[in-house]
Amino acid sequence: MGFVCPLGIMIMYDPVRASDGQVYERVFIEEIVTRTGGKNISPLTRQHLTQELIPDLKLKKRIQAFLAKFPDHPLNPS
């Protein structure tokens, strides 16, 4: 599906692309970046992460369309 955050295991509400090229739910990747004490290591790729998180607006629109069609989906974050 590609809508599920690999960290939070739920459909993303605010998907962002990190410098490792992976897409995460913003709240989960921000928590990882701040918790690692400045090391900023990707939990998936083990690469160094910069603090830059780029909103993935295309994916967000696709997720919103999916949730509008399937509002009772079990991984719906709302």
PDB file of N, CA, C and O in Angstrom:
ATOM      1  N   MET A   1       0.827  -1.192   0.000  1.00  0.00           N
ATOM      2  CA  MET A   1       0.000   0.000   0.000  1.00  0.00           C
ATOM      3  C   MET A   1       0.869   1.252   0.000  1.00  0.00           C
ATOM      4  O   MET A   1       0.557   2.198  -0.724  1.00  0.00           O
ATOM      5  N   GLY A   2       1.956   1.299   0.789  1.00  0.00           N
ATOM      6  CA  GLY A   2       2.830   2.447   0.830  1.00  0.00           C
ATOM      7  C   GLY A   2       2.304   3.606   1.650  1.00  0.00           C
ATOM      8  O   GLY A   2       2.909   4.678   1.660  1.00  0.00           O
ATOM      9  N   PHE A   3       1.181   3.412   2.345  1.00  0.00           N
ATOM     10  CA  PHE A   3       0.589   4.474   3.156  1.00  0.00           C
ATOM     11  C   PHE A   3       0.938   4.322   4.630  1.00  0.00           C
ATOM     12  O   PHE A   3       0.643   5.211   5.429  1.00  0.00           O
ATOM     13  N   VAL A   4       1.553   3.223   4.993  1.00  0.00           N
ATOM     14  CA  VAL A   4       1.805   2.907   6.399  1.00  0.00           C
ATOM     15  C   VAL A   4       3.218   3.330   6.796  1.00  0.00           C
ATOM     16  O   VAL A   4       4.195   2.994   6.127  1.00  0.00           O
ATOM     17  N   CYS A   5       3.303   4.065   7.883  1.00  0.00           N
ATOM     18  CA  CYS A   5       4.607   4.484   8.403  1.00  0.00           C
ATOM     19  C   CYS A   5       5.337   3.261   8.951  1.00  0.00           C
ATOM     20  O   CYS A   5       4.761   2.510   9.737  1.00  0.00           O
ATOM     21  N   PRO A   6       6.589   3.043   8.555  1.00  0.00           N
ATOM     22  CA  PRO A   6       7.330   1.887   9.057  1.00  0.00           C
ATOM     23  C   PRO A   6       7.665   1.985  10.545  1.00  0.00           C
ATOM     24  O   PRO A   6       8.038   0.987  11.161  1.00  0.00           O
ATOM     25  N   LEU A   7       7.538   3.162  11.119  1.00  0.00           N
ATOM     26  CA  LEU A   7       7.833   3.330  12.544  1.00  0.00           C
ATOM     27  C   LEU A   7       6.584   3.191  13.404  1.00  0.00           C
ATOM     28  O   LEU A   7       6.599   2.509  14.429  1.00  0.00           O
ATOM     29  N   GLY A   8       5.510   3.836  12.984  1.00  0.00           N
ATOM     30  CA  GLY A   8       4.290   3.841  13.788  1.00  0.00           C
ATOM     31  C   GLY A   8       3.303   2.751  13.430  1.00  0.00           C
ATOM     32  O   GLY A   8       2.328   2.528  14.147  1.00  0.00           O
ATOM     33  N   ILE A   9       3.554   2.065  12.314  1.00  0.00           N
ATOM     34  CA  ILE A   9       2.684   0.994  11.820  1.00  0.00           C
ATOM     35  C   ILE A   9       1.229   1.476  11.772  1.00  0.00           C
ATOM     36  O   ILE A   9       0.323   0.804  12.264  1.00  0.00           O
ATOM     37  N   MET A  10       1.028   2.640  11.175  1.00  0.00           N
ATOM     38  CA  MET A  10      -0.307   3.180  10.949  1.00  0.00           C
ATOM     39  C   MET A  10      -0.271   4.005   9.674  1.00  0.00           C
ATOM     40  O   MET A  10       0.796   4.411   9.213  1.00  0.00           O
ATOM     41  N   ILE A  11      -1.441   4.245   9.111  1.00  0.00           N
ATOM     42  CA  ILE A  11      -1.504   5.078   7.920  1.00  0.00           C
ATOM     43  C   ILE A  11      -1.024   6.482   8.285  1.00  0.00           C
ATOM     44  O   ILE A  11      -1.405   7.037   9.316  1.00  0.00           O
ATOM     45  N   MET A  12      -0.187   7.037   7.425  1.00  0.00           N
ATOM     46  CA  MET A  12       0.398   8.345   7.707  1.00  0.00           C
ATOM     47  C   MET A  12      -0.620   9.465   7.510  1.00  0.00           C
ATOM     48  O   MET A  12      -1.423   9.438   6.577  1.00  0.00           O
ATOM     49  N   TYR A  13      -0.572  10.433   8.391  1.00  0.00           N
ATOM     50  CA  TYR A  13      -1.400  11.632   8.323  1.00  0.00           C
ATOM     51  C   TYR A  13      -0.591  12.788   7.739  1.00  0.00           C
ATOM     52  O   TYR A  13      -1.115  13.594   6.970  1.00  0.00           O
ATOM     53  N   ASP A  14       0.685  12.863   8.106  1.00  0.00           N
ATOM     54  CA  ASP A  14       1.581  13.928   7.659  1.00  0.00           C
ATOM     55  C   ASP A  14       2.895  13.293   7.186  1.00  0.00           C
ATOM     56  O   ASP A  14       3.907  13.367   7.882  1.00  0.00           O
ATOM     57  N   PRO A  15       2.876  12.660   5.984  1.00  0.00           N
ATOM     58  CA  PRO A  15       4.081  11.977   5.511  1.00  0.00           C
ATOM     59  C   PRO A  15       5.180  12.956   5.113  1.00  0.00           C
ATOM     60  O   PRO A  15       4.932  13.953   4.435  1.00  0.00           O
ATOM     61  N   VAL A  16       6.394  12.652   5.548  1.00  0.00           N
ATOM     62  CA  VAL A  16       7.557  13.462   5.193  1.00  0.00           C
ATOM     63  C   VAL A  16       8.685  12.542   4.729  1.00  0.00           C
ATOM     64  O   VAL A  16       8.827  11.411   5.193  1.00  0.00           O
ATOM     65  N   ARG A  17       9.475  13.064   3.802  1.00  0.00           N
ATOM     66  CA  ARG A  17      10.633  12.317   3.303  1.00  0.00           C
ATOM     67  C   ARG A  17      11.869  12.805   4.046  1.00  0.00           C
ATOM     68  O   ARG A  17      12.163  14.000   4.077  1.00  0.00           O
ATOM     69  N   ALA A  18      12.578  11.868   4.636  1.00  0.00           N
ATOM     70  CA  ALA A  18      13.808  12.184   5.361  1.00  0.00           C
ATOM     71  C   ALA A  18      14.998  12.082   4.411  1.00  0.00           C
ATOM     72  O   ALA A  18      14.860  11.631   3.274  1.00  0.00           O
ATOM     73  N   SER A  19      16.151  12.500   4.883  1.00  0.00           N
ATOM     74  CA  SER A  19      17.346  12.515   4.034  1.00  0.00           C
ATOM     75  C   SER A  19      17.837  11.120   3.658  1.00  0.00           C
ATOM     76  O   SER A  19      18.694  10.988   2.785  1.00  0.00           O
ATOM     77  N   ASP A  20      17.305  10.068   4.306  1.00  0.00           N
ATOM     78  CA  ASP A  20      17.658   8.703   3.900  1.00  0.00           C
ATOM     79  C   ASP A  20      16.791   8.223   2.740  1.00  0.00           C
ATOM     80  O   ASP A  20      16.936   7.090   2.281  1.00  0.00           O
ATOM     81  N   GLY A  21      15.880   9.091   2.262  1.00  0.00           N
ATOM     82  CA  GLY A  21      15.024   8.753   1.132  1.00  0.00           C
ATOM     83  C   GLY A  21      13.740   8.043   1.516  1.00  0.00           C
ATOM     84  O   GLY A  21      12.890   7.796   0.659  1.00  0.00           O
ATOM     85  N   GLN A  22      13.585   7.712   2.782  1.00  0.00           N
ATOM     86  CA  GLN A  22      12.400   7.004   3.260  1.00  0.00           C
ATOM     87  C   GLN A  22      11.314   8.001   3.666  1.00  0.00           C
ATOM     88  O   GLN A  22      11.598   9.144   4.024  1.00  0.00           O
ATOM     89  N   VAL A  23      10.058   7.536   3.600  1.00  0.00           N
ATOM     90  CA  VAL A  23       8.932   8.364   4.013  1.00  0.00           C
ATOM     91  C   VAL A  23       8.426   7.849   5.353  1.00  0.00           C
ATOM     92  O   VAL A  23       8.243   6.648   5.552  1.00  0.00           O
ATOM     93  N   TYR A  24       8.204   8.791   6.265  1.00  0.00           N
ATOM     94  CA  TYR A  24       7.748   8.477   7.617  1.00  0.00           C
ATOM     95  C   TYR A  24       6.613   9.421   8.001  1.00  0.00           C
ATOM     96  O   TYR A  24       6.439  10.474   7.389  1.00  0.00           O
ATOM     97  N   GLU A  25       5.850   9.041   9.007  1.00  0.00           N
ATOM     98  CA  GLU A  25       4.921   9.974   9.643  1.00  0.00           C
ATOM     99  C   GLU A  25       5.771  10.983  10.414  1.00  0.00           C
ATOM    100  O   GLU A  25       6.663  10.608  11.175  1.00  0.00           O
ATOM    101  N   ARG A  26       5.483  12.258  10.207  1.00  0.00           N
ATOM    102  CA  ARG A  26       6.311  13.323  10.780  1.00  0.00           C
ATOM    103  C   ARG A  26       6.554  13.143  12.279  1.00  0.00           C
ATOM    104  O   ARG A  26       7.696  13.221  12.731  1.00  0.00           O
ATOM    105  N   VAL A  27       5.512  12.906  13.038  1.00  0.00           N
ATOM    106  CA  VAL A  27       5.650  12.851  14.494  1.00  0.00           C
ATOM    107  C   VAL A  27       6.618  11.742  14.937  1.00  0.00           C
ATOM    108  O   VAL A  27       7.335  11.909  15.923  1.00  0.00           O
ATOM    109  N   PHE A  28       6.640  10.619  14.217  1.00  0.00           N
ATOM    110  CA  PHE A  28       7.513   9.510  14.605  1.00  0.00           C
ATOM    111  C   PHE A  28       8.970   9.769  14.238  1.00  0.00           C
ATOM    112  O   PHE A  28       9.860   9.479  15.037  1.00  0.00           O
ATOM    113  N   ILE A  29       9.236  10.308  13.047  1.00  0.00           N
ATOM    114  CA  ILE A  29      10.627  10.539  12.661  1.00  0.00           C
ATOM    115  C   ILE A  29      11.206  11.723  13.442  1.00  0.00           C
ATOM    116  O   ILE A  29      12.398  11.735  13.751  1.00  0.00           O
ATOM    117  N   GLU A  30      10.372  12.718  13.763  1.00  0.00           N
ATOM    118  CA  GLU A  30      10.872  13.815  14.598  1.00  0.00           C
ATOM    119  C   GLU A  30      11.269  13.299  15.977  1.00  0.00           C
ATOM    120  O   GLU A  30      12.267  13.742  16.546  1.00  0.00           O
ATOM    121  N   GLU A  31      10.493  12.371  16.509  1.00  0.00           N
ATOM    122  CA  GLU A  31      10.822  11.782  17.812  1.00  0.00           C
ATOM    123  C   GLU A  31      12.149  11.029  17.744  1.00  0.00           C
ATOM    124  O   GLU A  31      12.962  11.125  18.663  1.00  0.00           O
ATOM    125  N   ILE A  32      12.371  10.291  16.676  1.00  0.00           N
ATOM    126  CA  ILE A  32      13.619   9.534  16.504  1.00  0.00           C
ATOM    127  C   ILE A  32      14.803  10.496  16.410  1.00  0.00           C
ATOM    128  O   ILE A  32      15.828  10.286  17.059  1.00  0.00           O
ATOM    129  N   VAL A  33      14.665  11.536  15.612  1.00  0.00           N
ATOM    130  CA  VAL A  33      15.768  12.478  15.398  1.00  0.00           C
ATOM    131  C   VAL A  33      16.150  13.162  16.706  1.00  0.00           C
ATOM    132  O   VAL A  33      17.337  13.340  16.979  1.00  0.00           O
ATOM    133  N   THR A  34      15.174  13.545  17.513  1.00  0.00           N
ATOM    134  CA  THR A  34      15.507  14.227  18.761  1.00  0.00           C
ATOM    135  C   THR A  34      15.957  13.254  19.838  1.00  0.00           C
ATOM    136  O   THR A  34      16.760  13.620  20.696  1.00  0.00           O
ATOM    137  N   ARG A  35      15.461  12.030  19.813  1.00  0.00           N
ATOM    138  CA  ARG A  35      15.800  11.056  20.850  1.00  0.00           C
ATOM    139  C   ARG A  35      17.216  10.517  20.699  1.00  0.00           C
ATOM    140  O   ARG A  35      17.816  10.100  21.689  1.00  0.00           O
ATOM    141  N   THR A  36      17.756  10.513  19.509  1.00  0.00           N
ATOM    142  CA  THR A  36      19.062   9.899  19.281  1.00  0.00           C
ATOM    143  C   THR A  36      20.222  10.770  19.749  1.00  0.00           C
ATOM    144  O   THR A  36      21.381  10.452  19.483  1.00  0.00           O
ATOM    145  N   GLY A  37      19.925  11.852  20.436  1.00  0.00           N
ATOM    146  CA  GLY A  37      20.988  12.666  21.021  1.00  0.00           C
ATOM    147  C   GLY A  37      21.927  13.291  20.019  1.00  0.00           C
ATOM    148  O   GLY A  37      23.127  13.387  20.278  1.00  0.00           O
ATOM    149  N   GLY A  38      21.412  13.720  18.880  1.00  0.00           N
ATOM    150  CA  GLY A  38      22.232  14.387  17.883  1.00  0.00           C
ATOM    151  C   GLY A  38      22.895  13.453  16.895  1.00  0.00           C
ATOM    152  O   GLY A  38      23.483  13.915  15.917  1.00  0.00           O
ATOM    153  N   LYS A  39      22.817  12.148  17.121  1.00  0.00           N
ATOM    154  CA  LYS A  39      23.416  11.203  16.172  1.00  0.00           C
ATOM    155  C   LYS A  39      22.575  11.110  14.907  1.00  0.00           C
ATOM    156  O   LYS A  39      23.108  10.902  13.816  1.00  0.00           O
ATOM    157  N   ASN A  40      21.261  11.265  15.051  1.00  0.00           N
ATOM    158  CA  ASN A  40      20.342  11.303  13.914  1.00  0.00           C
ATOM    159  C   ASN A  40      20.556  10.139  12.945  1.00  0.00           C
ATOM    160  O   ASN A  40      20.859  10.351  11.771  1.00  0.00           O
ATOM    161  N   ILE A  41      20.400   8.938  13.430  1.00  0.00           N
ATOM    162  CA  ILE A  41      20.582   7.736  12.624  1.00  0.00           C
ATOM    163  C   ILE A  41      19.221   7.192  12.202  1.00  0.00           C
ATOM    164  O   ILE A  41      18.326   7.030  13.032  1.00  0.00           O
ATOM    165  N   SER A  42      19.071   6.914  10.920  1.00  0.00           N
ATOM    166  CA  SER A  42      17.821   6.356  10.409  1.00  0.00           C
ATOM    167  C   SER A  42      17.587   4.970  10.997  1.00  0.00           C
ATOM    168  O   SER A  42      18.489   4.133  10.983  1.00  0.00           O
ATOM    169  N   PRO A  43      16.387   4.718  11.513  1.00  0.00           N
ATOM    170  CA  PRO A  43      16.093   3.396  12.058  1.00  0.00           C
ATOM    171  C   PRO A  43      15.939   2.328  10.976  1.00  0.00           C
ATOM    172  O   PRO A  43      15.987   1.134  11.273  1.00  0.00           O
ATOM    173  N   LEU A  44      15.757   2.748   9.727  1.00  0.00           N
ATOM    174  CA  LEU A  44      15.600   1.779   8.639  1.00  0.00           C
ATOM    175  C   LEU A  44      16.888   1.534   7.875  1.00  0.00           C
ATOM    176  O   LEU A  44      17.246   0.388   7.601  1.00  0.00           O
ATOM    177  N   THR A  45      17.584   2.610   7.529  1.00  0.00           N
ATOM    178  CA  THR A  45      18.763   2.469   6.667  1.00  0.00           C
ATOM    179  C   THR A  45      20.082   2.592   7.422  1.00  0.00           C
ATOM    180  O   THR A  45      21.144   2.287   6.880  1.00  0.00           O
ATOM    181  N   ARG A  46      20.011   3.043   8.684  1.00  0.00           N
ATOM    182  CA  ARG A  46      21.187   3.284   9.527  1.00  0.00           C
ATOM    183  C   ARG A  46      22.074   4.399   8.971  1.00  0.00           C
ATOM    184  O   ARG A  46      23.219   4.546   9.400  1.00  0.00           O
ATOM    185  N   GLN A  47      21.564   5.177   8.033  1.00  0.00           N
ATOM    186  CA  GLN A  47      22.289   6.321   7.486  1.00  0.00           C
ATOM    187  C   GLN A  47      22.120   7.524   8.408  1.00  0.00           C
ATOM    188  O   GLN A  47      21.163   7.611   9.177  1.00  0.00           O
ATOM    189  N   HIS A  48      23.078   8.452   8.312  1.00  0.00           N
ATOM    190  CA  HIS A  48      22.962   9.713   9.048  1.00  0.00           C
ATOM    191  C   HIS A  48      21.788  10.507   8.478  1.00  0.00           C
ATOM    192  O   HIS A  48      21.639  10.608   7.260  1.00  0.00           O
ATOM    193  N   LEU A  49      20.957  11.070   9.354  1.00  0.00           N
ATOM    194  CA  LEU A  49      19.832  11.895   8.938  1.00  0.00           C
ATOM    195  C   LEU A  49      20.131  13.363   9.207  1.00  0.00           C
ATOM    196  O   LEU A  49      20.638  13.724  10.269  1.00  0.00           O
ATOM    197  N   THR A  50      19.811  14.200   8.231  1.00  0.00           N
ATOM    198  CA  THR A  50      19.823  15.632   8.497  1.00  0.00           C
ATOM    199  C   THR A  50      18.496  15.978   9.158  1.00  0.00           C
ATOM    200  O   THR A  50      17.604  15.133   9.237  1.00  0.00           O
ATOM    201  N   GLN A  51      18.360  17.195   9.627  1.00  0.00           N
ATOM    202  CA  GLN A  51      17.117  17.620  10.279  1.00  0.00           C
ATOM    203  C   GLN A  51      16.041  17.988   9.261  1.00  0.00           C
ATOM    204  O   GLN A  51      14.893  18.235   9.630  1.00  0.00           O
ATOM    205  N   GLU A  52      16.412  18.024   7.979  1.00  0.00           N
ATOM    206  CA  GLU A  52      15.448  18.418   6.949  1.00  0.00           C
ATOM    207  C   GLU A  52      14.447  17.294   6.687  1.00  0.00           C
ATOM    208  O   GLU A  52      14.826  16.162   6.384  1.00  0.00           O
ATOM    209  N   LEU A  53      13.167  17.628   6.810  1.00  0.00           N
ATOM    210  CA  LEU A  53      12.074  16.714   6.499  1.00  0.00           C
ATOM    211  C   LEU A  53      11.200  17.399   5.454  1.00  0.00           C
ATOM    212  O   LEU A  53      10.694  18.498   5.680  1.00  0.00           O
ATOM    213  N   ILE A  54      11.029  16.744   4.317  1.00  0.00           N
ATOM    214  CA  ILE A  54      10.294  17.341   3.207  1.00  0.00           C
ATOM    215  C   ILE A  54       8.897  16.729   3.144  1.00  0.00           C
ATOM    216  O   ILE A  54       8.758  15.514   3.005  1.00  0.00           O
ATOM    217  N   PRO A  55       7.857  17.568   3.247  1.00  0.00           N
ATOM    218  CA  PRO A  55       6.495  17.035   3.151  1.00  0.00           C
ATOM    219  C   PRO A  55       6.281  16.335   1.809  1.00  0.00           C
ATOM    220  O   PRO A  55       6.666  16.858   0.763  1.00  0.00           O
ATOM    221  N   ASP A  56       5.673  15.162   1.843  1.00  0.00           N
ATOM    222  CA  ASP A  56       5.347  14.428   0.620  1.00  0.00           C
ATOM    223  C   ASP A  56       3.873  14.688   0.315  1.00  0.00           C
ATOM    224  O   ASP A  56       2.996  13.910   0.690  1.00  0.00           O
ATOM    225  N   LEU A  57       3.625  15.801  -0.374  1.00  0.00           N
ATOM    226  CA  LEU A  57       2.258  16.256  -0.608  1.00  0.00           C
ATOM    227  C   LEU A  57       1.481  15.339  -1.549  1.00  0.00           C
ATOM    228  O   LEU A  57       0.275  15.159  -1.379  1.00  0.00           O
ATOM    229  N   LYS A  58       2.155  14.761  -2.536  1.00  0.00           N
ATOM    230  CA  LYS A  58       1.473  13.823  -3.442  1.00  0.00           C
ATOM    231  C   LYS A  58       0.980  12.606  -2.673  1.00  0.00           C
ATOM    232  O   LYS A  58      -0.160  12.173  -2.847  1.00  0.00           O
ATOM    233  N   LEU A  59       1.832  12.061  -1.831  1.00  0.00           N
ATOM    234  CA  LEU A  59       1.440  10.901  -1.038  1.00  0.00           C
ATOM    235  C   LEU A  59       0.319  11.271  -0.075  1.00  0.00           C
ATOM    236  O   LEU A  59      -0.615  10.493   0.122  1.00  0.00           O
ATOM    237  N   LYS A  60       0.406  12.440   0.519  1.00  0.00           N
ATOM    238  CA  LYS A  60      -0.634  12.879   1.457  1.00  0.00           C
ATOM    239  C   LYS A  60      -1.995  12.941   0.763  1.00  0.00           C
ATOM    240  O   LYS A  60      -3.001  12.518   1.330  1.00  0.00           O
ATOM    241  N   LYS A  61      -2.025  13.465  -0.455  1.00  0.00           N
ATOM    242  CA  LYS A  61      -3.285  13.536  -1.210  1.00  0.00           C
ATOM    243  C   LYS A  61      -3.809  12.144  -1.539  1.00  0.00           C
ATOM    244  O   LYS A  61      -5.014  11.902  -1.470  1.00  0.00           O
ATOM    245  N   ARG A  62      -2.920  11.235  -1.894  1.00  0.00           N
ATOM    246  CA  ARG A  62      -3.344   9.857  -2.185  1.00  0.00           C
ATOM    247  C   ARG A  62      -3.912   9.190  -0.936  1.00  0.00           C
ATOM    248  O   ARG A  62      -4.910   8.473  -1.008  1.00  0.00           O
ATOM    249  N   ILE A  63      -3.278   9.427   0.203  1.00  0.00           N
ATOM    250  CA  ILE A  63      -3.758   8.861   1.468  1.00  0.00           C
ATOM    251  C   ILE A  63      -5.127   9.437   1.813  1.00  0.00           C
ATOM    252  O   ILE A  63      -6.028   8.702   2.217  1.00  0.00           O
ATOM    253  N   GLN A  64      -5.284  10.749   1.655  1.00  0.00           N
ATOM    254  CA  GLN A  64      -6.570  11.380   1.954  1.00  0.00           C
ATOM    255  C   GLN A  64      -7.676  10.820   1.068  1.00  0.00           C
ATOM    256  O   GLN A  64      -8.789  10.584   1.540  1.00  0.00           O
ATOM    257  N   ALA A  65      -7.382  10.606  -0.206  1.00  0.00           N
ATOM    258  CA  ALA A  65      -8.376  10.031  -1.116  1.00  0.00           C
ATOM    259  C   ALA A  65      -8.729   8.603  -0.695  1.00  0.00           C
ATOM    260  O   ALA A  65      -9.896   8.214  -0.723  1.00  0.00           O
ATOM    261  N   PHE A  66      -7.727   7.835  -0.310  1.00  0.00           N
ATOM    262  CA  PHE A  66      -7.960   6.463   0.148  1.00  0.00           C
ATOM    263  C   PHE A  66      -8.843   6.448   1.392  1.00  0.00           C
ATOM    264  O   PHE A  66      -9.792   5.668   1.474  1.00  0.00           O
ATOM    265  N   LEU A  67      -8.530   7.310   2.357  1.00  0.00           N
ATOM    266  CA  LEU A  67      -9.299   7.334   3.602  1.00  0.00           C
ATOM    267  C   LEU A  67     -10.712   7.867   3.393  1.00  0.00           C
ATOM    268  O   LEU A  67     -11.628   7.494   4.127  1.00  0.00           O
ATOM    269  N   ALA A  68     -10.898   8.733   2.401  1.00  0.00           N
ATOM    270  CA  ALA A  68     -12.247   9.198   2.081  1.00  0.00           C
ATOM    271  C   ALA A  68     -13.080   8.044   1.528  1.00  0.00           C
ATOM    272  O   ALA A  68     -14.284   7.957   1.771  1.00  0.00           O
ATOM    273  N   LYS A  69     -12.426   7.169   0.789  1.00  0.00           N
ATOM    274  CA  LYS A  69     -13.116   6.014   0.201  1.00  0.00           C
ATOM    275  C   LYS A  69     -13.309   4.894   1.226  1.00  0.00           C
ATOM    276  O   LYS A  69     -14.312   4.181   1.184  1.00  0.00           O
ATOM    277  N   PHE A  70     -12.352   4.739   2.144  1.00  0.00           N
ATOM    278  CA  PHE A  70     -12.394   3.667   3.150  1.00  0.00           C
ATOM    279  C   PHE A  70     -12.208   4.256   4.555  1.00  0.00           C
ATOM    280  O   PHE A  70     -11.181   4.006   5.187  1.00  0.00           O
ATOM    281  N   PRO A  71     -13.168   5.024   5.050  1.00  0.00           N
ATOM    282  CA  PRO A  71     -12.994   5.703   6.342  1.00  0.00           C
ATOM    283  C   PRO A  71     -12.890   4.763   7.540  1.00  0.00           C
ATOM    284  O   PRO A  71     -12.382   5.160   8.589  1.00  0.00           O
ATOM    285  N   ASP A  72     -13.357   3.541   7.406  1.00  0.00           N
ATOM    286  CA  ASP A  72     -13.318   2.593   8.524  1.00  0.00           C
ATOM    287  C   ASP A  72     -12.114   1.661   8.476  1.00  0.00           C
ATOM    288  O   ASP A  72     -12.085   0.648   9.176  1.00  0.00           O
ATOM    289  N   HIS A  73     -11.120   1.995   7.655  1.00  0.00           N
ATOM    290  CA  HIS A  73      -9.929   1.154   7.550  1.00  0.00           C
ATOM    291  C   HIS A  73      -9.297   1.011   8.939  1.00  0.00           C
ATOM    292  O   HIS A  73      -9.175   2.001   9.659  1.00  0.00           O
ATOM    293  N   PRO A  74      -8.893  -0.208   9.326  1.00  0.00           N
ATOM    294  CA  PRO A  74      -8.376  -0.429  10.685  1.00  0.00           C
ATOM    295  C   PRO A  74      -7.092   0.326  11.025  1.00  0.00           C
ATOM    296  O   PRO A  74      -6.804   0.522  12.206  1.00  0.00           O
ATOM    297  N   LEU A  75      -6.321   0.750  10.045  1.00  0.00           N
ATOM    298  CA  LEU A  75      -5.092   1.499  10.322  1.00  0.00           C
ATOM    299  C   LEU A  75      -5.287   3.002  10.185  1.00  0.00           C
ATOM    300  O   LEU A  75      -4.314   3.756  10.167  1.00  0.00           O
ATOM    301  N   ASN A  76      -6.550   3.443  10.088  1.00  0.00           N
ATOM    302  CA  ASN A  76      -6.852   4.870   9.980  1.00  0.00           C
ATOM    303  C   ASN A  76      -6.392   5.580  11.251  1.00  0.00           C
ATOM    304  O   ASN A  76      -6.776   5.177  12.349  1.00  0.00           O
ATOM    305  N   PRO A  77      -5.572   6.637  11.123  1.00  0.00           N
ATOM    306  CA  PRO A  77      -5.040   7.299  12.313  1.00  0.00           C
ATOM    307  C   PRO A  77      -6.053   8.141  13.082  1.00  0.00           C
ATOM    308  O   PRO A  77      -5.776   8.549  14.209  1.00  0.00           O
ATOM    309  N   SER A  78      -7.211   8.408  12.500  1.00  0.00           N
ATOM    310  CA  SER A  78      -8.177   9.264  13.212  1.00  0.00           C
ATOM    311  C   SER A  78      -9.137   8.495  14.078  1.00  0.00           C
ATOM    312  O   SER A  78      -9.996   9.091  14.728  1.00  0.00           O
TER     313      SER A  78
END
